[in-house]
Structure formats: structure tokens, C-alpha cells
Amino acid sequence: MYNKATIVRKFKRKPIQWTRNTVQLLFSFFLLYVGWKFYQFYNHFASMGVEPFVERPGAVEGFLPISSLVAFKVWVTTGQFDMIHPAGLVLFTIIVFSSILFRKAFCGWLCPVGTMSEFLGKIGKNLFKKQFEPPKWLSVILSSLKYLLLIAFAKVIIFDMPIIASIDFINSPYNKIADIKMMLFFLEISAFSLKVIVILMLLSLFIKNFWCRFLCPYGALIGLGSLFQLSKIKRNELTCIDCNQCTRACPQGIKVAQKKAVMTPECTACFSCIEACPVKDTLNMTVATKKVNKWVIPSAFLAVFFGAIIVAKLTGHWQSTITYQDFQELIPLLDYIGH
């Protein structure tokens, strides 16, 4: 058990990590609340109106990246903004393009899957007193999997799907209830899917952030913004004492101690490496070659993320145009739509 003095001392030593973990937990609890409200919304229609009506929370559309990618293609190609899942398109656009300046801050600060993966990794480290790192050759192979998945999605959606087919998909009955189908996938999960999830969770106990590092195509897409190299963590080789604390602290397994600058798309701007470094100003975040305070990137990212959502709501780009009557007609047909 930590006493108050110990907690204060630990917070002073790693204020960014304590703040980040708090943001992660609060956002995860918020998403659980959103999920509960969404289930109540669905239950109203599934019970034929017996259960009370609850407003559908737009935030659930953040769990529809494929639908959002199709909508983004249509928006860029035709100028038509998707009003079937507008919140999904808004979130997709913010998350992907914010990475140009803020790297994969969404993954490190808000993503609930990333939060769970990190949490499992910490449990594994406490249980086994260490975490296992795949050999370099295996890490290269595993890391390529998420990019192969991303390429496959990009080929099918961006290059192979005609724009007319993309528009038809957006307005299809299946897309209109895709968020409900996603929810029911987890509520009525098959034995096979459950086994896959359990295996991924077990792997995360042994290898930190296994899903995020090796399999997540959404994370691979977000990471592409880092290729612009507008922001990066730089290491001062003259003051570095080669203690490897930064490498051990990195939740993405980046060999920070071996780099002059961390430019890899795997960096989530979590600042674990900077706060783990025992030598002041040996590791620093830079934007356009200029050193910035370690609070700038996360603070600016969170301000842009939530600010854009507020703007979307105020300008009418958040609430779906799917009507109450649409849900009345579609939800009873869930088992038939998409088959």
C-alpha cells in the first residue's frame, strides 16, 4: 500500500505518466458509459418499445473505422459529408490527421484497446517480474502484419471499390446498423472469437502492447502521420549515460537508447522514455527542430481532439440523420441484414 507521501513523490517524479493513466482510465469509463447508453437505446427497439427510449450516443461511431474510411473516401472524392455516421467520420479524421503533429497520441492517451493492452502488460510484469521481447527478426515480421492488414483494407476500399459502390454502402441498411451489429458481436460472442480475444490478452501479459504493436491496422494508419517528422523525441548522445531506462520504459518496445531521434511511427507520444531518463535534457520532444515542454504535445492533442468534437456538434456534423422510424424498421431485421 502506498501512503500519501509515497504517492506525492511518485507523481512528482512522473507527472505525465500519472496524468496519462488518469486520462486513459477516465476515457475508458466514459466509453463504458457510452456503451451502456447505446445498449439501452438498442433495447428500446429490441423490446418493441417496452423499455424506455434513450438517445443514441454519437460517440459509438468511433468504433466503426471501416465505415469511416469509406465515408472519408466519398467526402474527399465528391465533397459529400456522411450524415449516416457523421461522428464516426469526424473522429476518424481527427485521429488520423492529428498524428501529423502529435504522432500516435490517440493510441497512447485515449484508445481503450491501448489502455487495456498496457494494463495487461503491467499485470504480466508484476506476475513474472519481467516482460518478454521477441527477437529482432521476429519483431520485424510481426510488425509487418498490421501494415499488410492496412494495405488490404486500403486496396479494397480506396482502390477497388467504385465511388458509386462506396456511396451505396454508406446509405445501405447494413451500414446504418453497423454499430449495433458491432455491439452484438461482443454481447453474443462466438466461442472462436472469444478464444482469439483470450489469446491476444494472454500474449499482452507476456509481450507488452502485443495487439497495438503487431496487429492493429488502425494504429498503423494513424502512425503514418509520423512520417512527416514534424515532431520527434531527440536523444543527446553527449549526456546519455547508456542506462537503457528509456528503452525499458517504452510501452511500444522502441529501442530509444540506440537512436539519435525517435522518428518511428510506433511512437505514441506517451513520454514514458523522457520521464524515465535520469539525466536532465538528455531526451526532449522537439517540434520542427525546436525543443518544447513535455506537456505541450499531450495538452495540444487533447485540446484539438475535444475541441473538434465540440465544433462538430455546434455545426451539425455529429448527430446522425437516421430517424427513429428507420431504427424501428431495421432493428427487427438485424439477423437478416448483411447475410
C-alpha positions as CSV (number, residue, x, y, z in Angstrom):
1,M,0.0,0.0,0.0
2,Y,1.2,3.5,-0.9
3,N,1.0,6.2,1.8
4,K,0.2,9.8,0.8
5,A,3.9,10.8,0.8
6,T,4.8,8.0,-1.5
7,I,2.1,8.8,-3.9
8,V,3.0,12.5,-4.0
9,R,6.7,11.6,-4.5
10,K,5.9,9.2,-7.4
11,F,3.6,11.8,-9.0
12,K,6.3,14.5,-8.8
13,R,8.8,12.0,-10.5
14,K,6.4,11.0,-13.3
15,P,3.6,13.6,-13.6
16,I,3.0,12.9,-17.3
17,Q,2.5,9.2,-16.7
18,W,0.2,9.7,-13.8
19,T,-1.8,12.2,-15.8
20,R,-1.8,9.9,-18.9
21,N,-3.0,6.9,-16.9
22,T,-5.8,9.0,-15.3
23,V,-6.9,10.3,-18.8
24,Q,-6.8,6.7,-20.1
25,L,-9.0,5.4,-17.2
26,L,-11.5,8.3,-17.3
27,F,-11.9,8.0,-21.1
28,S,-12.3,4.2,-20.7
29,F,-15.0,4.7,-18.1
30,F,-16.7,7.3,-20.3
31,L,-16.8,4.8,-23.2
32,L,-18.3,2.1,-20.9
33,Y,-21.0,4.7,-20.1
34,V,-21.5,5.3,-23.8
35,G,-21.8,1.6,-24.4
36,W,-24.4,1.3,-21.6
37,K,-26.4,4.1,-23.1
38,F,-26.2,2.6,-26.5
39,Y,-27.4,-0.7,-25.2
40,Q,-30.4,1.0,-23.6
41,F,-31.0,2.7,-27.0
42,Y,-30.9,-0.6,-28.8
43,N,-33.0,-2.4,-26.1
44,H,-35.9,0.1,-26.6
45,F,-36.3,-1.1,-30.2
46,A,-35.5,-4.7,-29.5
47,S,-38.2,-4.8,-26.8
48,M,-40.7,-3.2,-29.3
49,G,-40.9,0.0,-27.2
50,V,-41.4,-1.7,-23.8
51,E,-38.1,-0.4,-22.5
52,P,-37.8,3.4,-22.3
53,F,-36.2,5.3,-25.2
54,V,-32.6,6.6,-24.6
55,E,-30.9,8.9,-27.1
56,R,-28.3,7.2,-29.2
57,P,-24.8,8.4,-28.3
58,G,-22.9,9.5,-31.4
59,A,-19.6,8.5,-29.8
60,V,-20.3,4.8,-30.6
61,E,-19.5,5.6,-34.2
62,G,-15.8,5.8,-33.2
63,F,-15.8,2.0,-33.3
64,L,-16.6,2.0,-37.0
65,P,-13.2,2.7,-38.7
66,I,-14.1,0.8,-41.9
67,S,-17.3,2.7,-42.4
68,S,-15.5,5.9,-41.6
69,L,-12.7,5.1,-44.1
70,V,-15.4,4.6,-46.8
71,A,-17.1,7.8,-45.8
72,F,-13.8,9.7,-45.8
73,K,-13.1,8.5,-49.4
74,V,-16.6,9.7,-50.5
75,W,-16.0,13.0,-48.7
76,V,-12.7,13.7,-50.4
77,T,-13.9,12.4,-53.8
78,T,-17.3,14.1,-54.0
79,G,-17.4,16.6,-51.2
80,Q,-20.4,14.8,-49.7
81,F,-20.1,14.6,-45.9
82,D,-21.5,11.4,-44.5
83,M,-24.5,12.2,-42.3
84,I,-25.3,8.5,-41.6
85,H,-22.4,8.2,-39.2
86,P,-21.1,11.8,-39.1
87,A,-19.5,11.4,-35.6
88,G,-17.5,8.4,-37.0
89,L,-16.1,10.5,-39.9
90,V,-15.3,13.4,-37.5
91,L,-13.4,11.1,-35.1
92,F,-11.6,9.2,-37.9
93,T,-10.4,12.5,-39.4
94,I,-9.3,14.0,-36.1
95,I,-7.5,10.8,-35.0
96,V,-5.7,10.2,-38.3
97,F,-4.6,13.7,-39.2
98,S,-3.7,14.8,-35.7
99,S,-0.9,12.3,-35.9
100,I,1.0,14.6,-38.4
101,L,1.9,16.8,-35.4
102,F,1.0,14.8,-32.3
103,R,2.2,11.4,-33.5
104,K,0.1,8.4,-32.2
105,A,-1.1,10.4,-29.2
106,F,-4.5,9.0,-29.6
107,C,-3.1,5.5,-29.1
108,G,-1.1,6.5,-26.1
109,W,-3.7,8.7,-24.4
110,L,-7.2,7.7,-25.3
111,C,-7.5,4.4,-27.2
112,P,-9.4,1.9,-24.9
113,V,-7.7,-1.0,-26.5
114,G,-4.3,0.5,-25.9
115,T,-5.3,1.2,-22.3
116,M,-6.3,-2.4,-21.8
117,S,-3.1,-3.7,-23.5
118,E,-0.9,-1.5,-21.3
119,F,-2.8,-2.6,-18.2
120,L,-2.4,-6.3,-19.0
121,G,1.3,-5.7,-19.7
122,K,1.7,-4.2,-16.2
123,I,-0.1,-7.1,-14.7
124,G,2.2,-9.5,-16.6
125,K,5.3,-7.6,-15.5
126,N,4.2,-7.8,-11.8
127,L,3.4,-11.5,-12.1
128,F,6.5,-12.7,-14.0
129,K,8.9,-9.9,-12.8
130,K,9.8,-9.2,-16.5
131,Q,8.3,-8.8,-19.9
132,F,9.4,-10.8,-22.9
133,E,10.6,-9.2,-26.1
134,P,10.6,-11.2,-29.4
135,P,13.9,-11.5,-31.2
136,K,14.6,-8.7,-33.7
137,W,13.9,-10.8,-36.8
138,L,10.5,-11.9,-35.3
139,S,9.6,-8.4,-34.3
140,V,10.2,-7.2,-37.9
141,I,7.9,-10.0,-39.2
142,L,5.2,-9.4,-36.6
143,S,5.3,-5.6,-37.1
144,S,4.7,-6.0,-40.8
145,L,1.3,-7.8,-40.1
146,K,-0.6,-4.6,-39.2
147,Y,0.7,-2.9,-42.4
148,L,-0.3,-5.8,-44.5
149,L,-3.8,-5.6,-43.0
150,L,-3.9,-1.9,-43.6
151,I,-2.8,-2.4,-47.3
152,A,-5.5,-5.0,-47.7
153,F,-8.2,-2.6,-46.4
154,A,-6.8,0.3,-48.4
155,K,-6.8,-1.8,-51.6
156,V,-10.4,-3.0,-51.2
157,I,-11.9,0.3,-50.0
158,I,-9.8,3.0,-51.6
159,F,-8.7,1.5,-54.9
160,D,-11.0,-1.4,-55.8
161,M,-14.4,0.0,-54.6
162,P,-16.0,2.3,-57.2
163,I,-17.3,5.6,-55.8
164,I,-20.9,4.7,-56.6
165,A,-20.5,1.5,-54.6
166,S,-19.0,3.5,-51.7
167,I,-22.0,5.8,-51.7
168,D,-24.3,2.9,-51.8
169,F,-22.5,1.3,-48.9
170,I,-22.8,4.4,-46.8
171,N,-26.6,4.5,-47.4
172,S,-27.1,0.8,-47.1
173,P,-29.3,-0.8,-44.3
174,Y,-26.2,-2.7,-43.2
175,N,-24.1,0.4,-42.6
176,K,-27.0,2.2,-40.8
177,I,-27.0,-0.5,-38.1
178,A,-23.3,-1.4,-38.3
179,D,-22.7,0.0,-34.8
180,I,-25.5,-2.2,-33.4
181,K,-24.0,-5.3,-35.1
182,M,-20.7,-4.4,-33.6
183,M,-22.2,-4.3,-30.1
184,L,-24.0,-7.6,-30.6
185,F,-20.8,-9.2,-31.9
186,F,-19.3,-8.8,-28.4
187,L,-22.6,-9.4,-26.4
188,E,-23.3,-12.6,-28.3
189,I,-19.6,-13.5,-29.0
190,S,-18.9,-16.9,-30.6
191,A,-16.6,-19.4,-28.9
192,F,-14.0,-18.9,-31.7
193,S,-14.0,-15.1,-31.3
194,L,-13.7,-15.4,-27.5
195,K,-10.8,-17.7,-27.9
196,V,-9.0,-15.3,-30.2
197,I,-9.6,-12.4,-27.7
198,V,-8.3,-14.5,-24.8
199,I,-5.2,-15.5,-26.7
200,L,-4.5,-11.8,-27.5
201,M,-5.0,-10.9,-23.9
202,L,-2.6,-13.6,-22.7
203,L,0.0,-12.5,-25.3
204,S,-0.3,-9.0,-23.9
205,L,0.6,-10.3,-20.5
206,F,3.9,-11.6,-21.8
207,I,4.7,-9.1,-24.6
208,K,3.8,-5.5,-23.9
209,N,1.2,-4.0,-26.2
210,F,1.1,-7.1,-28.4
211,W,-2.1,-6.1,-30.3
212,C,-1.1,-2.4,-30.8
213,R,2.5,-3.1,-31.8
214,F,1.9,-6.0,-34.2
215,L,-1.7,-6.3,-35.3
216,C,-3.7,-3.1,-35.2
217,P,-4.3,-1.7,-38.8
218,Y,-5.9,1.4,-37.4
219,G,-2.8,2.2,-35.4
220,A,-0.7,1.5,-38.5
221,L,-2.8,4.1,-40.4
222,I,-2.5,6.6,-37.5
223,G,1.2,6.1,-37.4
224,L,1.7,7.2,-41.0
225,G,1.3,10.8,-39.9
226,S,4.7,10.5,-38.1
227,L,6.4,10.1,-41.5
228,F,6.2,13.9,-41.8
229,Q,8.6,14.1,-38.9
230,L,7.2,17.4,-37.6
231,S,7.7,16.2,-34.0
232,K,10.1,13.7,-32.6
233,I,12.0,12.8,-29.4
234,K,15.7,13.6,-29.7
235,R,18.5,12.0,-27.6
236,N,21.5,14.0,-26.6
237,E,24.3,11.5,-27.1
238,L,26.8,13.6,-25.2
239,T,24.8,13.5,-21.9
240,C,23.4,10.0,-22.3
241,I,24.8,7.5,-19.8
242,D,23.5,4.4,-21.7
243,C,21.4,3.2,-18.7
244,N,18.7,2.0,-21.1
245,Q,16.0,3.2,-18.7
246,C,14.2,4.9,-21.7
247,T,14.1,1.6,-23.7
248,R,12.8,-0.4,-20.7
249,A,10.1,2.2,-20.1
250,C,8.8,2.4,-23.7
251,P,5.4,0.6,-23.9
252,Q,6.0,0.1,-27.7
253,G,9.3,-1.6,-27.3
254,I,11.2,1.1,-29.2
255,K,15.0,0.9,-28.7
256,V,15.1,4.6,-27.6
257,A,18.7,4.3,-26.2
258,Q,20.0,3.3,-29.6
259,K,18.5,6.2,-31.5
260,K,19.6,9.8,-32.1
261,A,15.9,10.7,-32.7
262,V,12.7,8.6,-32.3
263,M,11.1,9.0,-35.7
264,T,9.4,5.6,-35.9
265,P,5.7,5.6,-36.5
266,E,5.3,3.4,-33.4
267,C,5.9,6.3,-31.0
268,T,2.7,7.2,-29.1
269,A,3.9,10.4,-27.5
270,C,3.4,8.9,-24.1
271,F,6.7,10.4,-22.8
272,S,7.5,7.3,-20.7
273,C,11.1,7.4,-22.0
274,I,11.6,11.1,-21.2
275,E,10.3,10.7,-17.6
276,A,12.4,7.5,-17.1
277,C,15.6,9.2,-18.2
278,P,17.7,10.1,-15.1
279,V,19.7,12.8,-16.8
280,K,18.0,16.1,-17.4
281,D,17.6,17.3,-21.0
282,T,19.0,14.1,-22.5
283,L,15.7,13.2,-24.0
284,N,13.4,16.0,-25.3
285,M,10.4,16.4,-27.5
286,T,11.0,18.7,-30.5
287,V,8.6,20.3,-32.9
288,A,10.1,21.4,-36.2
289,T,13.6,21.0,-34.6
290,K,12.6,23.3,-31.6
291,K,12.6,21.8,-28.1
292,V,9.2,22.0,-26.4
293,N,7.9,21.4,-22.9
294,K,6.8,17.8,-22.4
295,W,3.3,19.0,-21.6
296,V,2.8,20.8,-24.9
297,I,2.1,17.8,-27.2
298,P,-0.5,15.9,-25.0
299,S,-2.2,19.2,-23.9
300,A,-2.5,20.4,-27.5
301,F,-3.7,17.0,-28.7
302,L,-6.4,16.7,-26.1
303,A,-7.5,20.3,-26.8
304,V,-7.7,19.7,-30.6
305,F,-9.4,16.3,-30.1
306,F,-12.2,17.5,-27.8
307,G,-12.3,21.0,-29.4
308,A,-13.0,19.4,-32.8
309,I,-15.9,17.4,-31.4
310,I,-17.4,20.5,-29.9
311,V,-17.2,22.3,-33.2
312,A,-18.7,19.3,-35.0
313,K,-21.7,19.3,-32.6
314,L,-22.2,23.1,-32.9
315,T,-22.1,22.9,-36.7
316,G,-24.4,19.9,-37.1
317,H,-21.8,17.4,-38.1
318,W,-22.2,15.0,-35.2
319,Q,-25.8,13.8,-35.0
320,S,-26.9,11.1,-37.4
321,T,-29.8,11.7,-39.8
322,I,-31.0,8.1,-39.3
323,T,-34.6,8.5,-38.0
324,Y,-36.5,6.8,-35.2
325,Q,-38.6,5.2,-37.8
326,D,-35.5,3.8,-39.6
327,F,-34.4,2.1,-36.4
328,Q,-37.9,0.8,-35.9
329,E,-37.8,-0.9,-39.3
330,L,-34.2,-2.0,-39.3
331,I,-33.5,-3.4,-35.8
332,P,-36.1,-6.2,-36.0
333,L,-34.4,-7.3,-39.2
334,L,-30.9,-7.4,-37.7
335,D,-30.5,-11.2,-38.3
336,Y,-31.3,-10.8,-42.0
337,I,-29.4,-7.7,-42.9
338,G,-25.9,-8.4,-44.1
339,H,-26.4,-12.1,-44.8
